[in-house]
């Protein structure tokens, strides 16, 4: 079975953040890294070349495929900042309603700017998401 392409690396998180060309986006990502580290209790680690991840968990699907992934993470993408592993957890809809300007995907949250959202609500979402992921993959 093929290995996951996105795995933890020894690459520098500070180097990744410093290489973000747009100054406002770079500052947002630096602040987001601090927010997620504080909320998660984990130090940031590069997962692959472009995802800043916090913590990890092991998953195994019914198909037999298994691997490891970060509990939560983010990446600076062309249009938005993508925040990963923000899937289903109790109270998610209520927190999203209070978060501020954002878009969502199945397990992702997309922000144009960090100033568009309430950082306290985002921190709560990180904490709740990690708790749900740990329970699901215990």
C-alpha positions, 0 to 999 in steps of 0.5 A: 500500500502506498505511503501518504505523501503528507508526512511530518518533516524536519523542515523549518516552520519559521522558514516556511512562514518567512517565505510567504511573499505577501506581508499581511498573509505572512503576519496572519500565518505567524499569528495563526501558528501561535494561536494554534500552538497555544490552543492545541498544546503542540509545537508546530511541525511541517507536514510535507512542504506546505502544511504547518501541523500540530499534534498527530493521530493514527487512523485506519479505514475499513479498507485497511488503509492507515496512516498518520496525520496532524490533528489540526494544521494550516497552509497558506494557499493562493486565495485563502488560508486553509485550516485543516481537520476542523470537521464535525464536533459538538457545537461546531455550527454554533461556533461557526455562526459566531466565528466571522467571515469564512468558508468551509469544506468537509473538514476545512475552514478557509479564511481570507484574513485572520482579522475576519474572524474572532480569535477566541472562537477560532481557538475554541474550534481548535480545542474542540476539533482536537478533542473530537479527533482524539476520541474518534481515533483513540 
